[in-house]
Amino acid sequence: MISILLIFLLISFNRPIIGEPSSDDSKCFRAAVYEHIDVGAQQPLAINQPTDQPLKILNNNLLIYERVVKRASFIDAKIIVFPEYSFLAPLARDQLLSGGVVPFVPIDLNVNLCSIYKEKFKNITQSPINNIQKSERIQLLDKETRQINDKVLVNRVILRKLSCLAQDNHIYLAANLITIENKNNLNRSPSSSSSTEEDESSELDTLKQSDQLINDKLTDQLNKINKEQNQIGKYEDYLLFNTEIVFDNQGRLIAKYHKYNLFNEKSINRTALELVTFNSPFGRFGLATSQDVLFEEPIKSLVEKEKIDHLIMPTQWTNDLPSLTNFNIQSAAATKYKVNILGAGKRKLNEGVFGSGIYNGKLGVRLQTSFDNHDRLLVADLPIGSLNNANDDSSISANEQIDSETMEYSNLDVLDSNGKIIDVNSIDRGKCSHFEPVRVTEETYQENSYVFKDNTFLSSFKPLQVPFDLYTTKRIESTEGKIMDLCDKGVCCEIEWKMNDKLNFVSDNYFLAVVSRLKESVDPKISFYEENCALISYHQSQPQYKIVASTHFDKLILRGKFNTTEIYPTVLSSALYLVPRHKWNFKQLYNEAELSFNNVKRPILYVSLYGRVYDKDQIVRD
């Protein structure tokens, strides 16, 4: 009896009390997103622009990604997200099909391409054949491309390399690729094949016969993959997709998503709506890509039907001032849908392509990229699962306001939020810092983030810009005041303000702006309806929207009455830095919304209530 009692007491003593937080770090995980500058950035591989070395560029980018994954893993990131078109821009269709840069993605998930390769490699090296035969078979196994008919050349190893990166570094890995499928025969291989493929198939058959050590499961998986890659058809039978793929930390392919809302991607085929999710120890993830965030689907269904906690969002986003920057639309979506968003983007400042961030559904932006000439690995800690009760509207405690362990990576250095190099060996690997006290004061953060001695990179940034005359505007001409009932097509806005810097506000040239319109995009098949109430800063003499501001506000209240309930709030400071969510308030009652703040110690550039009227969109989906 005494022994039983002692055991009971030990169990009870070590069991956490229900409803109280655990002392371990199980409530948080470390996430990473990478903002990439293409190896071929000086000679952009734009649509229909010829190049004779797409495979070389793809492989060079992959080498960079290998280094980035190792660094993310070293500082204990559990997942890493790469940008849209991670390895190569969408070339002309014939270049993609004949360049050996597009892979087949296995139809069945949970395939472990890395384990298959390692077993086959082991089998070859341990087989009783001579070294020349071993070398020949290893070369065949490592062959980068495969001719599947007289025109189409398919990459056969990039998926395996990504699988091994995930497995070897024990990290979830999300990457975006152009992939190929046969529209006539997606789920089974055809009965006929070209002579080129027959030759390679016979080589593979010979190789398989010597692989006696491969277990039945791996053999079945390999056969499925080979059958999928044996699909043969006419040149026009092939479909190319903008595809997001995810490998788990064992190297298994666990998710694939074809982008639904294409934007002027002429070489890429449109597809039906897919709701793609996967479960992990850190919560439930959903997949969407870039401009998907502008539309009702797939994100709304991922949140409401699939109940996701986190959204993976690779982008190659061309910023559109004043209200459609990569930062503000993703941050606003995180706030609206109350999910974490991992947004990884490309960086091509001269094309207006820029912006990556990690966003929390309750706290807003955790970390975002800034203007310079470097790539960036952003790393921040996020809550697991329920988003730290993101669905309630209770106040945020002081120790939740700023993540003290957010990090930036550039040229193999890790930088903290003050731009200082961190000794990565001093980082507490596995220690979740989400709830630690703030180490950086507001004034220090402001000094390091918003003072620009060199505007070189700002001047090289060439975003799209909404023509100013499309807005109905009224200029703010005093340091304190109120503007009422500024309207356009049933959308009405008003603003109250008080500035604390009388010297700078004139140069910042603020306007209250309202618009309700069908916006034509860069894709002739897509026009979408937007409504916007915004405080904007605009150079009338140049003319262009400002990137840098210096005016601080003691008080600002922006209200709007819309024709929609889909309203996205954001506050942008100088150089497109987001003002964190805890610095401002947002209220919405049906189609009326209000955004307000007091004494934000950051210069204000844009304040926006951005509405979307989905049922007025004009989209051709063929």
PyMOL commands that set and color helices and strands:
alter all, ss='L'
color gray80, all
select helices_A, chain A and resi 2-14+54-74+93-98+113-126+131-141+158-169+195-209+216-229+235-237+290-294+299-304+326-337+349-351+398-400+424-426+442-450+456-459+468-470+505-508+574-576+581-583+614-616
alter helices_A, ss='H'
color red, helices_A
select strands_A, chain A and resi 28-35+79-81+102-103+145-147+153-155+172-182+238-247+253-258+277-280+283-287+310-315+320-321+340-345+357-360+364-368+376-383+407-410+413-415+421-422+464-465+472-475+480-488+491-499+510-520+526-539+544-545+553-561+567-573+585-589+592-600+604-612+618-619
alter strands_A, ss='S'
color yellow, strands_A
deselect
rebuild
show_as cartoon
